[in-house]
Amino acid sequence: MLALLFPGQGSQEVGMGRDAFEASAAARAAFEEADEALGMSISRLCFEGPEDELVRTEIQQPAILTTGIAYLRALEERGPVEPAYVAGHSLGEYTALVAAGALPFEDAVRLVNARGRFMQEAVPRGRGGMAAVLGLEAEEVGLACQEARAEIGHVVSPANFNAPTQIVVAGETAAVEAACVRARQRGAKRTVPLPVSAPFHCAMMEPAAEKLAQELALVRFSDARAPVVTNVEAEPNSQGARVASLLRAQVTAPVRFTEMVVRMRDLGVTRFLELGPGRVLSGLVARIARGLTRANMSHMSDLDDAAAFLTAPE
């Protein structure tokens, strides 16, 4: 049983998707649709940068989404792509919704552009941060955050459950630093501050969630052809009527990627194909559960292998 995975922020690179644009008519059409939907050349920023523009949250999000869909469209030119489930990490959930037919591509591009802008505006630069806690179980990281909140009196909480002992925390800068100290005292191998522009997936993002809800209300979501395993619930959802509320909640809720992968495995998924720039999610899958087969399509040089992966025997 096959699942598709789509990456989130941080997987971008200057030049991404250019090979798909040049080699695939369907991929080229995806980039052109995105340019038209945004009224700007997101394709040029993907292909040429500059990097300091591409990493801006409101640019990075539609750029990564468009690149993921472009590779999917190129793969679909080889034959039908029929996953049992789809999923994505944060931003990647929007790409998954497009892949599942639950969200029109043009609407998705505009939504994540607005989402990125709202998330950036929610917290003044420098007031919040994120850090990766490595080598400590989720429960212990949660307790470290709880202790830091009591000590500092500011927001900090787990934001991304990426793997069993790789958890990202987010919140106000001083509270994140305190949580990292507490986590190391509890046995974390190390803590790594992340070079992000805002503290995503925590309560500080509530202003962004409120603004995004207004944009989501303008979009018509359809029932998904393949269930989308959501960040908020780590459960499959096919109901279009539930999507807007789940995406609103996603802005302030942690990404439960570890549980998402385990849930898909328990539902019978044995193969994961990651589409889009980078290979982060495939690497996390390997750390979450043994015995799962993984493949990537992050460049057109991966096309033959990805097409063969679709038709490989279970």
JOWONOR-V711187 format. One record per residue. N is the residue number from 0. RES is the residue in one small letter. PHI is phi in degrees with one decimal (* if undefined). PSI is psi in whole degrees, 0 to 359 (none if undefined). Layout:
n->[N;N]
res->[RES;RES]
phi->[PHI;PHI]
psi->[PSI;PSI]
This chain:
n->[0;1;2;3;4;5;6;7;8;9;10;11;12;13;14;15;16;17;18;19;20;21;22;23;24;25;26;27;28;29;30;31;32;33;34;35;36;37;38;39;40;41;42;43;44;45;46;47;48;49;50;51;52;53;54;55;56;57;58;59;60;61;62;63;64;65;66;67;68;69;70;71;72;73;74;75;76;77;78;79;80;81;82;83;84;85;86;87;88;89;90;91;92;93;94;95;96;97;98;99;100;101;102;103;104;105;106;107;108;109;110;111;112;113;114;115;116;117;118;119;120;121;122;123;124;125;126;127;128;129;130;131;132;133;134;135;136;137;138;139;140;141;142;143;144;145;146;147;148;149;150;151;152;153;154;155;156;157;158;159;160;161;162;163;164;165;166;167;168;169;170;171;172;173;174;175;176;177;178;179;180;181;182;183;184;185;186;187;188;189;190;191;192;193;194;195;196;197;198;199;200;201;202;203;204;205;206;207;208;209;210;211;212;213;214;215;216;217;218;219;220;221;222;223;224;225;226;227;228;229;230;231;232;233;234;235;236;237;238;239;240;241;242;243;244;245;246;247;248;249;250;251;252;253;254;255;256;257;258;259;260;261;262;263;264;265;266;267;268;269;270;271;272;273;274;275;276;277;278;279;280;281;282;283;284;285;286;287;288;289;290;291;292;293;294;295;296;297;298;299;300;301;302;303;304;305;306;307;308;309;310;311;312;313]
res->[m;l;a;l;l;f;p;g;q;g;s;q;e;v;g;m;g;r;d;a;f;e;a;s;a;a;a;r;a;a;f;e;e;a;d;e;a;l;g;m;s;i;s;r;l;c;f;e;g;p;e;d;e;l;v;r;t;e;i;q;q;p;a;i;l;t;t;g;i;a;y;l;r;a;l;e;e;r;g;p;v;e;p;a;y;v;a;g;h;s;l;g;e;y;t;a;l;v;a;a;g;a;l;p;f;e;d;a;v;r;l;v;n;a;r;g;r;f;m;q;e;a;v;p;r;g;r;g;g;m;a;a;v;l;g;l;e;a;e;e;v;g;l;a;c;q;e;a;r;a;e;i;g;h;v;v;s;p;a;n;f;n;a;p;t;q;i;v;v;a;g;e;t;a;a;v;e;a;a;c;v;r;a;r;q;r;g;a;k;r;t;v;p;l;p;v;s;a;p;f;h;c;a;m;m;e;p;a;a;e;k;l;a;q;e;l;a;l;v;r;f;s;d;a;r;a;p;v;v;t;n;v;e;a;e;p;n;s;q;g;a;r;v;a;s;l;l;r;a;q;v;t;a;p;v;r;f;t;e;m;v;v;r;m;r;d;l;g;v;t;r;f;l;e;l;g;p;g;r;v;l;s;g;l;v;a;r;i;a;r;g;l;t;r;a;n;m;s;h;m;s;d;l;d;d;a;a;a;f;l;t;a;p;e]
phi->[*;-107.9;-127.4;-100.2;-123.2;-130.6;-77.4;-108.8;-60.3;97.5;-93.4;-69.9;-153.8;-63.1;103.1;-63.1;84.0;-60.7;-65.0;-68.4;-58.1;-79.0;-101.4;-128.4;-64.3;-67.9;-66.5;-59.6;-63.0;-63.9;-63.4;-66.2;-62.5;-65.4;-58.6;-67.8;-62.9;-91.0;68.4;-157.0;-92.1;-66.4;-62.8;-62.0;-66.2;-63.3;-80.4;-121.1;74.6;-71.9;-60.0;-67.5;-86.2;-63.9;-81.4;-59.7;-55.5;-73.1;-94.3;-57.2;-64.9;-66.5;-65.7;-68.6;-59.4;-63.3;-64.0;-61.6;-68.4;-61.1;-67.4;-61.8;-62.9;-63.6;-66.4;-65.0;-65.7;-82.1;155.0;-64.0;-113.5;-127.7;-73.2;-77.3;-144.0;-132.2;-160.6;-149.5;-95.8;57.2;-46.8;-59.8;-65.4;-66.5;-61.3;-61.8;-63.5;-64.5;-60.2;-87.4;76.6;-91.6;-139.6;-59.1;-57.8;-61.8;-64.3;-62.8;-60.9;-67.9;-62.5;-74.0;-62.6;-66.6;-57.0;-61.8;-65.8;-64.6;-66.6;-68.0;-77.4;-66.0;-133.4;-57.1;-56.6;95.6;-81.3;-127.4;-161.2;-139.7;-148.2;-89.8;-108.1;-113.1;84.1;-138.0;-67.9;-57.9;-61.8;-67.9;-64.0;-60.1;-68.4;-62.0;-65.8;-61.3;-64.7;-66.1;-62.0;-65.8;-76.1;-97.2;80.7;-122.9;-70.9;-158.6;-161.5;-61.6;-112.9;-135.6;-93.8;-82.2;-158.9;-53.8;-126.8;-134.0;-129.0;-101.7;-112.1;-142.5;159.0;-67.5;-52.8;-64.4;-71.4;-63.4;-61.8;-66.2;-64.1;-66.0;-61.0;-62.3;-63.9;-64.9;-63.4;-86.5;115.7;-59.6;-66.7;-165.1;-127.4;-129.7;-60.8;-101.7;-81.0;-112.3;-93.8;-162.6;-87.6;-74.1;57.1;-147.0;-61.6;-66.9;-88.6;-56.7;-58.8;-68.1;-61.7;-63.8;-67.4;-63.7;-56.2;-66.6;-71.7;-62.6;-66.1;-90.2;-104.9;-97.9;-95.9;-104.6;-65.1;-79.5;-67.8;-120.0;-56.9;-98.7;-81.4;-86.2;-64.2;-74.9;-105.4;55.3;-134.0;-72.0;-132.0;-113.5;-85.6;-58.9;-66.1;-95.9;-64.4;-58.2;-67.4;-67.0;-71.2;-65.3;-63.3;-59.8;-62.8;-106.2;-92.2;-70.8;-83.0;-96.3;-65.0;-57.2;-64.9;-61.6;-65.9;-61.9;-63.6;-64.4;-59.0;-65.9;-81.7;111.9;-70.9;-119.0;-129.1;-122.8;-115.1;-94.1;-120.7;128.4;-65.8;83.2;-136.3;-62.4;-66.4;-60.8;-63.9;-66.5;-56.2;-63.1;-82.8;-84.3;-148.1;-81.2;83.4;-96.9;-89.9;-128.7;-149.8;-132.0;-133.3;-112.9;-148.3;-66.3;-65.5;-89.8;-60.4;-61.4;-65.5;-65.9;-64.0;-67.8;-62.6;-61.7;-104.3;-65.0;-66.2;-68.0]
psi->[136;141;144;142;144;132;166;200;151;350;358;155;143;132;350;136;349;319;325;318;319;332;339;125;322;320;318;318;324;314;320;321;319;317;316;319;324;344;28;165;83;331;316;320;323;314;325;347;212;159;322;341;319;329;351;133;317;344;315;318;307;332;314;318;312;319;319;316;325;316;323;315;320;320;322;338;338;341;174;142;110;77;155;327;158;154;160;162;111;248;321;340;328;318;318;320;322;313;328;0;15;342;121;140;315;319;320;317;315;321;313;334;313;318;313;319;316;320;321;322;343;328;128;140;132;343;334;167;178;153;144;133;120;136;23;138;157;318;320;322;319;320;323;319;319;317;320;321;318;324;315;329;17;169;130;138;161;135;323;118;86;326;167;326;33;99;135;136;154;152;199;145;310;324;323;316;319;320;324;320;313;320;319;322;331;359;5;139;318;165;141;113;139;142;69;161;354;161;88;157;46;177;338;346;6;319;324;320;319;315;319;324;324;322;319;328;342;354;141;116;142;164;142;140;320;133;141;120;114;153;322;318;343;35;154;139;130;353;115;328;342;349;313;315;324;321;327;314;328;331;323;348;155;152;116;58;320;311;326;314;316;320;316;319;315;334;356;2;130;345;134;127;117;129;126;179;143;175;26;312;323;319;321;321;318;329;339;317;134;157;5;138;137;149;163;151;91;356;160;340;345;357;312;316;321;318;320;325;324;326;6;145;149;none]
